Amino acid sequence: MQVTIEDVSPVEKKLEVEIPWEMVKHRLDEAYRDLSRGVQLRGFRRGKVPRSMLEKMFGKTVEQEVMGKLVSDGFVQVAHEQNLHPVAEPVVDDAKMPQKPGDPFKFVARVEVRSEIQPKDYKGLEFSKREAAVTDEQVERALEHKRQELTEYRAIEGRDRTAPQDVLIVALKGTVGDVKVEREEIRVDLGEPGDAPLPGLAEALRGIEIKAKDHHIEFEIPKDEPRKDLAGKKATFKVAVKDAREKVVPNLDDDFAKDTGEADTLADLRVKLKKQLLEQDEKEVDREVRRELVRELLRKNEFQVAPALIERQLDVAVERVKLQLALSGVDVRQGFDADRVREEMRDQAKEEVRATLLLDAIAELEKVNVTDGEIDKHIAKVAAARETNPQKLKAEWKKEGRLDGVRHSLREEKTLDLLLAEAKIKVESSAQSK
């Protein structure tokens, strides 16, 4: 087999391949034997149809199938022999069957290949990181979050009208301006007007009958509403109250602290929350440091990336966005513009691919490897967090083909650890980082 390779770009090769007639003849003979066994024509027993008749009836189809197999087999052989690292299927620009027996089969194809990277300047990287810190405001927000967790929603007793401390589930039917609106179930916290789906809705529902089934409300949305399609519009609805509960928020005192099960006094709870928040921020600082290290690596190492790898990364990113939207209650079947999302995320996807390739190249140079024991240790840690059996989890991952991905991720983390150990990182005080 004769091969000519031309560099179209650092990530694309042009192949001109000639496959000897002997290989072409073998493929043609094989194809016609298989066809003969499956074709039944009147006057001939199965498997006894003359080849000349098969060539006349099915020649074009057979040639197309044979050309496909020759290109596929030829490409695999060339990639192996020439040490190419294709990242996508080849694009065939020209392929023709021999005009007469004895002539070779020729095809021309373009293929995207993995970047050839020679990492440089990756040791002793210099950059800054902020000092982990927690503010009093953050502690108070955490306290409020715990307060909300312990909030009770009690059945309303002793009154027949809603009050500001109530939370309602209502059905709405009406209009906002000229737009018709109909919702079967919507939650409205009368004490948190800013969380209502429409400005003014929570206030309009205060004081209505708790058992209202066809209550009429009207209100005007403020003219300074950021959503321009709603600003200044008049809203008119018929409301049916499906459920009403009184929200009872605990006081911030020592009894509240005891009810959390985490401390005996409010002061102790504040100290514990501050410690937890500081630990969380330390982990966030570590993530920031790793991101900054990767950014520094990429700044010092410029190289092209095969478009196919970027498109593949975008496929993953778009699916991730769709999943996040679906989990937040958004119907991604309605109005989800995948093309727009792809373009918005293209630069990020490109940098993610470049980072992966560069870290792989550094790992090769530094001989970073992941042992089976390290994989088992990681699986045991994940299994403990999920409260499942490590062997069961490993078997599931093996069945799903995820173990190679786990090994790659751990290798990448070990490479980053190596680079961080050699980096020169300046710690900025909280005041500096602000």
PyMOL commands that set and color helices and strands:
alter all, ss='L'
color gray80, all
select helices_A, chain A and resi 21-38+51-81+136-149+193-195+201-204+254-260+266-300+307-327+338-365+372-386+390-399+403-422+430-433
alter helices_A, ss='H'
color red, helices_A
select strands_A, chain A and resi 2-9+12-19+91-96+105-112+126-130+152-155+166-176+179-189+215-220+234-248+424-428
alter strands_A, ss='S'
color yellow, strands_A
deselect
rebuild
show_as cartoon
